[in-house]
Amino acid sequence: MNIDEKFKIKMVSLGSLGYSFSQSVNILDVSDSDLEGFKSEWSNPNSEVAKCYLKGIDQRDYAIDLKLYQKAVGGDLKALEAFERRTHQRKSRS
């Protein structure tokens, strides 16, 4: 399986959108011959595939939290509640 920069960018996007393994396989058009290798990469937290996917999740969370924070600072109480809830959830996962 060839993991080039274009593939890494797609993996980051898939992570940011929260797509599942099977959705990712279809979107990336992983061939049958590469499927086992891709599954192994997906499952290995030290692989480039998994790292790129996690990077996408982290970037998504950052973008959402930043937007909520900006709205909360501007006085949006619903945004403040959502930001506090997300902050609490993040701390309890750590």
N, C-alpha and C positions, 0 to 999 in steps of 0.2 A: 504494500500500500504506500503510495507516494503522498507524503505530507508536506506540501509546499506552502508558501505564504498565502496564496489564494485560498487553499483549503483551511488554513488556520483562521483566516478572516471569517470564513463561513461558519466555522465551529464557534467562534466568539458570538456571531449573530444568532446561531441556534441556541446558545446558552442564554443570551439576553432575552430571547423570546420564550424560553422555557420549553422548547420542544423535546419530546421523548426520544428514546433511542430509535424506535421504529419510524417515527416521523423524520428523524435525522437521516436514517438510512435511505428513505425515499427521496428526500430533498437533495441529498448528496449523490443519489444514484449509485450507491455502493454496489459493486458487482457481487454475484454469488461467490466468486472465488476470493474476494476480499472481505466477505462478511465476517468470518471468524476472526480475522486479524483486527477488523474494526471493532468488533465486540470486545476483544481482549484489550485494545487500546482504551475504549470507552470505560471499561471496568477498572483500569489501572490508574489510581490517582496521581501517579508520577509520570504518566505518558503525556505527550504533547496534546493529544486529542482531549484528554480530561482537563488538562491545565487551561486550554483555550476555552473549553465549555464553561469552566468555573469562572474564568475571567469575564465572560459574557454575563454570567449571573451577577457577579460583583459589580460590573459596570452598570447593569440595569438597576440594581439596588441603590447604587450611588446616585444615579440620575433621578430616581424617584424620591429618595430622601432629600436631595438638594432642592428639588422643586417644592416638596412639602415644607421644608424649612423656610424657604424664601416666602412662601405664602403665609406661613405661621408668623414670621417676623412682621409681615404686613398686616397682621391682625385677623387672619382667617382662622377662626376657632376650630372648624372641622379639620383643617389642615394640621393644626397644632395637635389635636387629638390623634389623628392618623400618624403623625410623625412620632409622637410619644409612644404609641402602640408599637410601631415598627422598631423603635429604639429598644423598647423593653423586650420584644421578641428576639432581637439580635443579641442582646446581652444574655438572655436565657439559653441561647444556642451555643454560646461560647464556653 
